[in-house]
């Protein structure tokens, strides 16, 4: 984020009308690379994030230095303004009242420090909104969810385990570490060691141990890394190397505040639901989503707890009960348009990419390379990034996210040029050759000049026309140049007129010779080549894990925990032939003018590729671990060790998942950049083998199949939820998917240290 400044971002068009220009120039220090102006980059970013909500997001995620946070103590008159407000509306006595069963690692002072890190929580509103009331409502909302996610859940009648006679909404923050996990215990190493952008950005320690910790049970290396960057001025290594800090220090509460303040498009930040900075979009209204506590449930765990089929489920019933008990005790006002349930809402997670494309008022939070083709830019590349609604390597909620996307700091883009950002005075724009018709004496080609589409030059006795932006490419080599005439026509010299002879004494007159007319120079006919138009590759917007906090919900403690033995199932790889699917080619209309010479083909666009040699079985050596709540499970294809590099280009056209003897066709929900495939495994009820068949086209246009085999291991405590989903499917009701527990980033599982098993 830009600290307390307005977040900027922007892209997509090199015209002045868009408010910015895209002017990449060859990098004099790196042959084949390019330089771009920092000012142009900032202008593009500003144009992309001109909507005022981006400024609000920047303000909400602004942070204070840790030196200021560490100085915060209970009752200190020098505490920051928002901390003093928190102490006023929610004093330590109220903390004690709600944490009678809490783990000793959670303290009121740590809560104050966590709030002090983020000025927006319990911050000052200068537009007439009641700052104290919003602060109090935010705290009570958070505690209602704490009581569900990390609470004791012990009935009043159970006096042996609840001797204090505490209401369940008074039993928050019982767990600080995920059940059955302890410090020094290795695990949760999903993604560690993989050659992908997540590992390059957030490298795991030598002994990874990224299980759930803190009030929101932060889990997995990419979430520890992302949270560490926010807490320690961009340094991901602090928590990656010492994750125990999330349990033992004030970070155990800060992770929860971070989640509370962070949007995950199309989901709003919880704070903005409460303070009404968020205004429901057309999508929200169509989903039945408005203001009230119910929407905060949808933000947290809508895929499992929202929708009419979940109306009587224990989890949402508990949350609503805790909220009502707390709201009544603390006299929290509830407006007439607020609804505290979400059974009448469609879960955010049930909205697919095709549906999202119907709405033009959704603001996204992640940057992705723009792979639209631009004929007037080097190589047809865009040199821009766009906002998308799925996880990428680069977040629009980070201060330098757009610049990192343009320079591809973590190697996440395919076929992206090397770009260096410099000051404006280092950009020297070559003088372009004027466009338009060229006479037979076309200007000679100059290796240092910039030529745009339609420009003509003479080279080695022929005229060539540029088919797209080019500089330094020899016309005779083809590529961007097309020869439009074999010879350069030179003007015919005007013949000399013979002088009239002088008359001699004998007056014989020599006839005056006829002057030969100067021949007209005929211009070499200019033939405009019909450019070959290559279809712009389409990137499927798969909402995957963002660089926002993922929090695994802590399992609920029952009076007598039941341990279910997990049966071991050995997967036997089977290859099933996929039906042949014929792709429908995309046809782009081409102007009807036919060149006299066959035009040179336009270079293949990024992502316009084919794949050979993947007809085999690839098996994961460890199960896909599914934590609190089962729904869309992101499977990282980069985890599979394909022997060749075809995975770089694989884009499935069909997906079929088989388990328990049943096959399910699924919508292709896949990010070709992050290599993440979202699967709906909501009908899995036990340790089970899963086959994932991906259909793709080889370079001959034939439909082929890649088979991925893995084991799914769900959390035993969520069997009831899963059975509900199975019953929904059996009864013809919608099977919903979504995030789990408090996770903001939908990280329900993954594959670890996958190895290829060759087909015998």
C-alpha positions, 0 to 999 in steps of 0.5 A: 500500500501507499501508506497513507496516500491514495493507491494508484494504478492504471493501464491499457491503451497508449493514447493520450485519451486514456490519460497516459502513454506507453512508450517502451524504448530499447534498453541501452544496457540490456540488448533485447530489453526495454526501459520505461519511464517511472512517470509514465508508469505512475500515470498508468497506475493512477488511471487504473485506480481512479475510483475513490474506493482504491484510496479508501483501501489504501487508507484502511491498510496503512500501517504505523512503524513497529517502534510506535506499536511497541511503545503502546501500553494500557492507559498510556496517554501517548497511545495513538488516537485510535488506540485511545478510542478503543480503550474508551469504548472497550476497556480492559474490564470488557476484554476480561468479560469476554475472554474468561477461557482465553489462552494466556497468549492473548492479552488486552495489551496485545490487542491494543498493539494490534489495533495500533498498527492499523490506524483505520481500525477504530479510526477517526471519521470526519464526515459526520459518521460516529467514530466511537459507535463504529469502533464498538460495533467493529470490536463486537462483530470481531468477537462474535466471529472469534467465539465461533472460530476459536471459542470453547463452545461449552454449554452453560449446563456443562458445569464441570467444563464451564464452572464460571457459567460463561455464555458461549459468546464469552468464550472467545480466543481459547486456541492460539495454535492449531489443535494437535500442532506444536512448535518445532513440528514440521508440516504445512509445507504445501508449495515449499520448494516448488519452482513458482512465483510464490516460492520465489517471493516467499521462500520457505525455511529449511524446516517449514512449520506453517500450521495455523496460529493466532486469532485467525489461524494463519496458515501456509508459507505464502500467507505468513510471507504476505503478512510478514511483508505488511508487518515488517516493511516488506520483509517476508523473511521475518515470519517465514523464518520464525512463524511462532511469532504469530502465536506468541506476540501481539501478531496473534491479534494483528493477523485478525485485524489485517483480515478485518481490513482487507478486501478480496474482490468481489468481497468487501473488507468487513470494516467497510460493511460496518462503516458503510464505506462499501456500497453494494454493487449490482452483483451484490444486489443480485446475490441478495447481499446488503448491509448487516452481520450476515454479510460478514459471515458471507465474507468469512465463510459464505460457501459453507454457511450461506444460502437457504440450504445452510439456514439451519446449519450449526456454524451460522446458527452459532455465529448469529446467536453469538452476535445477537447475544453480544449486540444485546449486551453492548446495546449495539444499534442495528439499522432497519436495512441490516440483516444478521443472517445470510441464508437468503444470500448466495455465497460469494464463492458460488459466482463463477468467472462467466457470471462476473464478466456480466458486471462492470462495477466490480473493482479488482485487487490484483495485477496481471500482465495484459496480453492484448496485442498492440501492433504499434509496440515492440513485438506486439506486447502491451507493456501494461498490466490489468486488474483481475479478480483472481490471485496473481503475484502482484497486488494492487493493495501494495505500494509498488504492486504495479511496478512489480507487475510491469517488471515481473519481479517474481517471474510470474508472466509467460513470454514477458520482455525484460523491463527496467524503470528509469527516470523520464530524462533517461528516455530518448524517443527516436524520431519516427518515420512519418506514416502515409503514402510513400513515393517511389523514392522511399526513404532508405531504411535506418536501423536506429529509426522507429517504424510504425505499421504502414511505414515504407522504406527502401532497402537493397533495391526494393520497397518494404512496408512495416506490418507492426512497430519495429526498430532495428529489424532488417527488412530483408529478414522478414519479420515485421517487414513485407516487400511490396515491390521488387525495385525502386523506380528511379526518375527518367532523365529529361533529354537535352534539346538540340540547339537550332543550327545557325543560318549560313550564307546559303540560306538553307534552313535546318529544320528545328528538331522536335523537342522530346517531351520529358517523360512522366515518372510513373510512381511504383504502385504501393500495395498495402499488405493485408495484416494477419490478425492473430486472436488475442489470447483469452485469460480465464479469470480464476479467483485464486489465493491472493496475497491477502491473509489466509486464515484457517479456522481453528477446529472447535473443541467439544467436551469429549473430542472424538478421534476418527482413524484415517484409513490409508488408501493407495492410489493406483494410476489409471489412464482413461481416454478423454473424449475427443473434443474439436476446438472451434477456432476463433476467426477474426475478420481481415480486410479484403485487400490482397497483397501481391506478395504473401505477407509475413506471418505475425509472431505467435502471441503470448499464450497462443501455444500448443502442447505435446507429450503429456499423455501420462499419469502424474501422481502426488506423493502426499494427500491434498490436505483440506482444512476447515470447510470443504469447497473449492480446493486450489490444486497447484499444477506447478506441484507436478513434476512434468518431465518436459516443460509443456506445463508452461503452456498447458491450458485445459479445455475440460476437467473431469474429477473422479472419486468413489467410483463417480465422475464429475464434469467440472467447469474449467476454472483455471489460471494459466498464469499462476497454474492454479486449478480450482476443483469442487470437492464438496462431496468428498466424505473420507480419505479418498483417491481422486483422479483429475483428468485435464483435456487439452489440444496437442500441436496437431489439434488432437484432444489429449488427456493428462491424468493427475492422481492424488488423495484427499484428506478432509478434516474429520470435524467437517464431515457434517458439512460435507454430508450436507453438500452431498445431500444437496447434490442428491436432492438436486439443490445447489452445491455451493463452494467457497472459503473456509473458516476465517480464510480470506484467501481460500487456501483449502489445500494443495499438493506436496512434493509431487512426483511423476509416475510414468505410465507403464 
